Amino acid sequence: MIIAGSGGHTAEILRLVAVLRRDRYVPRVYVVAESDSSSCIRIRDFEERTPRNGDEYSIERIPRSREVRQSWATSLFTTVYSFLYCIPLILKSKPDLILCNGPGTCVPICFIALLSRALKVTLTKVVYVESICRVYDLSLSAKILYRFVDRIIVQWPELQKSYPKTLYLGRLS
């Protein structure tokens, strides 16, 4: 399962997916916010121009936890709704891996996947790849998930020094 966010998040995650062994990650389930139509177009373009050997992909849309400029008070309700919405998605797809890189959309999915693993419903591993633009401080999503995910990969040594649980691999895309 691959979580794509609007703008640069989608570009970065697609660059990562492009170097993966596609035969090992089938079917690929992309997850985007329901209000993010541009990421859907970019994912379809990416998948259609990439040679495939009959492998499959799908795009799932979920509600955002918080829209841009949404008040913090009302975001409590939309976040709960997003969490509840993600439960059947995780139970249906039972992903082996969740690969995400920072959109807030990933937080509910990651927590539901980790909960389902704790309850022995799935065996999902969660790998969070911090954006290349994060040099000195983790993004809000990474800070929220820091203690829970299986691995957080960072692309700058300065960031790894501040957050010792992270894995520094250099520039990935």
VENPE-V784747 format. One record per pair of residues at least 12 apart in sequence whose ideal C-beta (glycine too) atoms are under 10 Angstrom apart, sorted by the first residue. I is the first residue (numbers start at 1). J is the second residue. D is the distance in whole Angstrom. If there is no record, write none. Layout:
I/J/D ; I/J/D
This chain:
1/25/9 ; 1/27/10 ; 1/28/8 ; 1/29/5 ; 1/30/8 ; 1/31/6 ; 1/60/8 ; 1/89/9 ; 1/90/8 ; 1/93/6 ; 1/94/9 ; 1/95/4 ; 1/96/9 ; 1/97/7 ; 1/98/5 ; 1/99/7 ; 1/100/9 ; 1/106/10 ; 1/109/7 ; 1/110/10 ; 1/113/8 ; 1/124/8 ; 1/126/9 ; 2/14/9 ; 2/16/8 ; 2/17/6 ; 2/20/9 ; 2/25/8 ; 2/28/6 ; 2/29/7 ; 2/30/5 ; 2/31/7 ; 2/32/10 ; 2/43/8 ; 2/57/9 ; 2/59/10 ; 2/95/9 ; 2/97/9 ; 2/98/8 ; 2/99/5 ; 2/100/8 ; 2/101/9 ; 2/106/10 ; 3/29/10 ; 3/30/8 ; 3/31/5 ; 3/32/8 ; 3/33/10 ; 3/60/10 ; 3/62/9 ; 3/98/7 ; 3/99/7 ; 3/100/4 ; 3/101/8 ; 3/102/9 ; 3/103/6 ; 3/104/10 ; 3/105/6 ; 3/106/4 ; 3/107/9 ; 3/109/6 ; 3/110/8 ; 3/126/10 ; 3/128/9 ; 3/141/10 ; 4/17/9 ; 4/30/6 ; 4/31/7 ; 4/32/5 ; 4/33/9 ; 4/36/8 ; 4/38/10 ; 4/39/5 ; 4/40/9 ; 4/42/8 ; 4/43/6 ; 4/46/10 ; 4/59/9 ; 4/99/10 ; 4/100/9 ; 4/101/8 ; 4/103/7 ; 4/105/8 ; 4/106/9 ; 5/31/10 ; 5/32/8 ; 5/33/7 ; 5/36/7 ; 5/39/7 ; 5/64/10 ; 5/100/8 ; 5/101/7 ; 5/102/6 ; 5/103/2 ; 5/104/7 ; 5/105/6 ; 5/106/8 ; 5/131/9 ; 5/141/9 ; 6/32/8 ; 6/33/7 ; 6/35/8 ; 6/36/5 ; 6/37/9 ; 6/38/7 ; 6/39/6 ; 6/42/10 ; 6/64/10 ; 6/68/9 ; 6/103/7 ; 6/105/9 ; 7/36/9 ; 7/38/8 ; 7/39/8 ; 7/42/10 ; 7/103/9 ; 8/101/9 ; 8/102/9 ; 8/103/10 ; 8/131/7 ; 8/132/9 ; 8/133/7 ; 9/32/10 ; 9/36/10 ; 9/39/8 ; 9/100/9 ; 9/101/6 ; 9/102/6 ; 9/103/5 ; 9/104/10 ; 9/105/9 ; 9/106/9 ; 9/131/7 ; 9/139/10 ; 9/141/10 ; 10/30/9 ; 10/32/8 ; 10/36/8 ; 10/38/8 ; 10/39/4 ; 10/40/9 ; 10/41/10 ; 10/42/5 ; 10/43/7 ; 10/46/9 ; 10/101/9 ; 10/103/8 ; 11/39/9 ; 11/42/8 ; 11/46/10 ; 11/101/10 ; 11/173/8 ; 12/101/5 ; 12/102/8 ; 12/129/8 ; 12/130/10 ; 12/131/6 ; 12/132/7 ; 12/133/9 ; 12/155/10 ; 12/172/8 ; 12/173/6 ; 13/30/9 ; 13/39/9 ; 13/42/10 ; 13/43/9 ; 13/46/10 ; 13/99/7 ; 13/100/8 ; 13/101/5 ; 13/102/9 ; 13/103/9 ; 13/106/10 ; 13/129/8 ; 13/131/10 ; 13/173/9 ; 14/30/9 ; 14/39/9 ; 14/42/7 ; 14/43/7 ; 14/45/9 ; 14/46/5 ; 14/47/9 ; 14/50/10 ; 14/173/9 ; 15/46/10 ; 15/101/10 ; 15/132/10 ; 15/172/8 ; 15/173/3 ; 16/99/7 ; 16/101/7 ; 16/127/10 ; 16/129/6 ; 16/153/10 ; 16/172/6 ; 16/173/6 ; 17/30/9 ; 17/43/9 ; 17/46/7 ; 17/47/9 ; 17/50/9 ; 17/57/10 ; 17/99/8 ; 17/173/10 ; 18/46/8 ; 18/50/7 ; 18/173/8 ; 19/172/8 ; 19/173/8 ; 20/97/10 ; 20/99/8 ; 22/47/10 ; 22/50/8 ; 22/51/9 ; 22/52/7 ; 22/53/8 ; 22/55/6 ; 22/57/10 ; 23/52/10 ; 23/53/7 ; 23/55/7 ; 24/55/10 ; 24/96/9 ; 24/97/10 ; 25/55/8 ; 25/57/9 ; 25/95/10 ; 25/96/8 ; 25/97/7 ; 25/99/9 ; 26/52/9 ; 26/53/9 ; 26/54/9 ; 26/55/4 ; 26/56/6 ; 26/57/8 ; 27/55/7 ; 27/56/4 ; 27/57/6 ; 27/58/7 ; 27/93/8 ; 27/95/10 ; 28/43/9 ; 28/47/8 ; 28/55/7 ; 28/56/7 ; 28/57/4 ; 28/58/8 ; 28/59/9 ; 28/95/10 ; 28/99/10 ; 29/56/9 ; 29/57/7 ; 29/58/5 ; 29/59/8 ; 29/60/6 ; 29/89/8 ; 29/92/9 ; 29/93/5 ; 29/95/7 ; 29/98/9 ; 30/42/10 ; 30/43/5 ; 30/44/9 ; 30/46/9 ; 30/47/8 ; 30/57/7 ; 30/58/7 ; 30/59/5 ; 30/60/7 ; 30/61/10 ; 31/58/10 ; 31/59/8 ; 31/60/5 ; 31/61/8 ; 31/62/6 ; 31/86/9 ; 31/89/7 ; 31/90/10 ; 31/93/9 ; 31/95/10 ; 31/98/9 ; 31/100/9 ; 31/103/9 ; 31/105/7 ; 31/106/8 ; 31/108/10 ; 31/109/6 ; 32/59/6 ; 32/60/8 ; 32/61/6 ; 32/62/8 ; 32/64/10 ; 32/103/9 ; 32/105/7 ; 33/61/7 ; 33/62/7 ; 33/63/7 ; 33/64/5 ; 33/65/9 ; 33/67/9 ; 33/82/9 ; 33/103/7 ; 33/104/8 ; 33/105/5 ; 34/60/10 ; 34/61/4 ; 34/62/6 ; 34/63/6 ; 34/64/7 ; 34/82/10 ; 34/85/9 ; 34/105/10 ; 35/61/9 ; 35/63/8 ; 35/64/6 ; 35/67/7 ; 35/68/10 ; 36/61/8 ; 36/62/10 ; 36/64/8 ; 36/103/9 ; 36/105/8 ; 37/61/9 ; 39/59/8 ; 39/61/10 ; 39/103/9 ; 39/105/10 ; 40/59/6 ; 40/61/8 ; 43/57/8 ; 43/58/10 ; 43/59/6 ; 44/57/9 ; 44/59/7 ; 47/59/9 ; 58/93/9 ; 60/86/9 ; 60/89/6 ; 60/92/9 ; 60/93/8 ; 60/109/10 ; 61/85/10 ; 61/89/10 ; 61/105/10 ; 62/81/10 ; 62/82/6 ; 62/83/10 ; 62/85/5 ; 62/86/6 ; 62/89/7 ; 62/105/7 ; 62/108/7 ; 62/109/7 ; 63/78/7 ; 63/79/9 ; 63/81/6 ; 63/82/5 ; 63/83/10 ; 63/84/9 ; 63/85/6 ; 63/86/9 ; 63/105/9 ; 63/108/9 ; 64/78/7 ; 64/79/9 ; 64/81/10 ; 64/82/7 ; 64/103/9 ; 64/104/7 ; 64/105/6 ; 64/108/9 ; 65/78/6 ; 65/79/4 ; 65/80/9 ; 65/81/8 ; 65/82/5 ; 65/83/8 ; 65/85/10 ; 65/86/10 ; 65/103/10 ; 65/104/5 ; 65/105/7 ; 65/106/10 ; 65/107/6 ; 65/108/6 ; 65/141/10 ; 66/78/6 ; 66/79/7 ; 66/82/9 ; 66/104/6 ; 66/105/10 ; 66/107/10 ; 67/104/10 ; 68/104/10 ; 75/104/10 ; 79/104/9 ; 79/107/8 ; 79/108/7 ; 80/108/9 ; 81/108/9 ; 82/104/9 ; 82/105/8 ; 82/107/8 ; 82/108/5 ; 82/109/9 ; 82/112/10 ; 83/107/9 ; 83/108/4 ; 83/109/9 ; 83/111/7 ; 83/112/6 ; 83/115/10 ; 84/108/9 ; 84/112/9 ; 85/108/8 ; 85/109/10 ; 85/112/9 ; 86/105/10 ; 86/107/10 ; 86/108/5 ; 86/109/5 ; 86/110/9 ; 86/111/8 ; 86/112/5 ; 86/113/8 ; 87/108/9 ; 87/109/10 ; 87/112/6 ; 87/115/9 ; 87/116/8 ; 88/112/10 ; 89/108/10 ; 89/109/7 ; 89/112/8 ; 89/113/10 ; 90/108/10 ; 90/109/7 ; 90/110/10 ; 90/111/10 ; 90/112/5 ; 90/113/5 ; 90/114/10 ; 90/115/9 ; 90/116/6 ; 90/117/10 ; 90/121/8 ; 90/122/7 ; 90/124/7 ; 91/112/9 ; 91/113/10 ; 91/116/7 ; 91/121/7 ; 91/122/8 ; 93/113/10 ; 93/122/9 ; 93/124/9 ; 94/113/9 ; 94/116/8 ; 94/121/8 ; 94/122/5 ; 94/123/8 ; 94/124/7 ; 95/109/9 ; 95/113/7 ; 95/116/10 ; 95/122/7 ; 95/123/9 ; 95/124/5 ; 95/125/9 ; 95/126/9 ; 96/122/8 ; 96/123/7 ; 96/124/7 ; 96/125/7 ; 97/113/10 ; 97/123/10 ; 97/124/7 ; 97/125/5 ; 97/126/8 ; 97/127/7 ; 97/150/9 ; 98/110/6 ; 98/112/10 ; 98/113/5 ; 98/114/9 ; 98/124/6 ; 98/125/7 ; 98/126/5 ; 98/127/7 ; 98/128/9 ; 98/149/8 ; 98/150/9 ; 99/125/9 ; 99/126/8 ; 99/127/5 ; 99/128/8 ; 99/129/7 ; 99/153/10 ; 100/126/8 ; 100/127/8 ; 100/128/6 ; 100/129/7 ; 100/141/8 ; 100/142/10 ; 100/145/9 ; 100/149/9 ; 101/127/10 ; 101/128/7 ; 101/129/5 ; 101/130/7 ; 101/131/6 ; 101/132/9 ; 101/134/10 ; 101/139/9 ; 101/141/9 ; 101/142/9 ; 101/153/9 ; 101/172/9 ; 101/173/9 ; 102/128/8 ; 102/129/8 ; 102/130/7 ; 102/131/5 ; 102/133/9 ; 102/134/8 ; 102/138/9 ; 102/139/5 ; 102/140/9 ; 102/141/5 ; 102/142/7 ; 102/145/10 ; 103/131/10 ; 103/139/9 ; 103/141/7 ; 104/139/9 ; 104/140/7 ; 104/141/6 ; 104/144/9 ; 105/141/9 ; 106/126/9 ; 106/128/7 ; 106/141/6 ; 106/142/10 ; 106/144/10 ; 106/145/8 ; 106/149/10 ; 107/140/9 ; 107/141/6 ; 107/142/10 ; 107/144/6 ; 107/145/7 ; 109/124/10 ; 109/126/9 ; 110/124/9 ; 110/126/5 ; 110/127/10 ; 110/128/8 ; 110/141/9 ; 110/144/9 ; 110/145/6 ; 110/148/7 ; 110/149/6 ; 110/150/10 ; 111/126/9 ; 111/144/9 ; 111/145/8 ; 111/148/7 ; 111/149/10 ; 112/124/9 ; 113/125/9 ; 113/126/6 ; 113/149/9 ; 114/126/6 ; 114/145/9 ; 114/148/6 ; 114/149/7 ; 114/150/9 ; 115/148/10 ; 117/150/9 ; 124/150/9 ; 125/149/9 ; 125/150/5 ; 125/151/8 ; 126/145/8 ; 126/148/8 ; 126/149/4 ; 126/150/5 ; 126/151/8 ; 126/152/9 ; 127/149/7 ; 127/150/6 ; 127/151/5 ; 127/152/8 ; 127/153/7 ; 127/167/9 ; 128/141/8 ; 128/142/6 ; 128/145/6 ; 128/146/9 ; 128/148/10 ; 128/149/5 ; 128/150/9 ; 128/151/7 ; 128/152/5 ; 128/153/7 ; 128/154/10 ; 128/166/9 ; 129/142/9 ; 129/151/9 ; 129/152/8 ; 129/153/5 ; 129/154/8 ; 129/155/8 ; 129/167/10 ; 129/169/9 ; 129/172/6 ; 129/173/9 ; 130/142/5 ; 130/152/6 ; 130/153/7 ; 130/154/5 ; 130/155/7 ; 130/156/8 ; 130/159/7 ; 130/160/10 ; 130/163/9 ; 130/166/7 ; 130/172/10 ; 131/154/9 ; 131/155/8 ; 131/173/10 ; 132/154/9 ; 132/155/5 ; 132/156/8 ; 132/171/6 ; 132/172/8 ; 132/173/7 ; 133/155/9 ; 133/156/10 ; 134/154/7 ; 134/155/8 ; 134/156/7 ; 134/158/10 ; 134/159/6 ; 135/154/9 ; 135/155/9 ; 135/156/5 ; 135/157/10 ; 135/158/6 ; 135/159/6 ; 136/156/8 ; 136/158/6 ; 136/159/6 ; 136/161/10 ; 136/162/7 ; 137/158/9 ; 137/159/7 ; 137/162/7 ; 137/163/9 ; 138/152/8 ; 138/154/8 ; 138/159/7 ; 138/162/8 ; 138/163/6 ; 138/166/8 ; 142/154/9 ; 142/159/9 ; 142/163/8 ; 142/166/8 ; 143/163/9 ; 146/163/7 ; 146/165/6 ; 146/166/8 ; 147/165/8 ; 149/165/9 ; 151/165/9 ; 151/166/8 ; 151/167/6 ; 152/165/7 ; 152/166/5 ; 152/167/7 ; 153/166/7 ; 153/167/5 ; 153/168/8 ; 153/169/6 ; 153/170/10 ; 153/172/7 ; 154/166/5 ; 154/167/7 ; 154/168/5 ; 154/169/8 ; 154/170/9 ; 154/172/10 ; 155/168/8 ; 155/169/7 ; 155/170/6 ; 155/171/5 ; 155/172/6 ; 155/173/9 ; 156/168/7 ; 156/170/9 ; 156/171/9 ; 157/170/8
